[in-house]
Amino acid sequence: MAMLSSSTQRKSLPLSDRDLRDLDKLRGSDAHRAALARYTSTTITETSSEAAILNAIFEAGIRAVREQVEEQGYAQMAAERDYDQRAVARRRRPSWADE
């Protein structure tokens, strides 16, 4: 059985004409590069390679997916907590029960 090493692997990635236009836009636009930089640990410049830009986009996408999963998890935890609190409230004797 082959073991995966911790080294970087290169995969092929088919890019459409639109993808290529978006890459050019990222490379040429300060606003697009700044937006991408907010989601990655990589600084993209006008001279960054296509591979570096694709890596940054991948990193930003993975981060967005993780944040979405965390958000859903927190929402679920909050809903469960709210349900538990309502269940406890239903089991309490009303204050007027001993009157």
QUIKA-V925115 format. One record per helix or strand. SS is the DSSP state (H for helix, E for strand). FROM is the first residue (numbers start at 1). TO is the last residue. If there is no record, write none. Layout:
ss=SS from=FROM to=TO
ss=SS from=FROM to=TO
//
This chain:
ss=H from=17 to=28
ss=H from=30 to=37
ss=H from=50 to=91
ss=H from=95 to=98
//
